[in-house]
Amino acid sequence: MFKKYLGMSYSRWMCSDFYTFWCSGKVYGKEDELFACHIDLDTVHMLTYHEIKQFLTNPEKILNLKGVEHKSQAKELESYMLRFVDDVDNEYEKKSLHEGRLAS
């Protein structure tokens, strides 16, 4: 679906208004995986996979996030959210295949 992104983050401040990445943490399932979005040093949004999927069903709502002020910023952030969802889906698919092989 999307070209595999091989970096640690989806965006960095040197070329974006955002610093975004898949945040590792103690999660119990795919829906709890975290997407970190730093607007600046004081404004951070920690969004679950589930919340990101909700934003992607109605991308206009991205503009409701504190610090996202323009449609161009929302569109940019949407692209990072899409990559996050793609990465999470791919990772859980790999885990599922691996667990299936172990159970055989």
Buried (B, 14 or more C-beta within 10 A) or exposed (E): EEEEBEEEBBBBEEEBBBBBBBBEEEEEEBEEBBBBBBBEEEEBBEBBBEBBBEBBEEBEEBEEBEBBEEEEBBEBBBEBBBBBBBBBBEEBEEEEEEEEEEEE
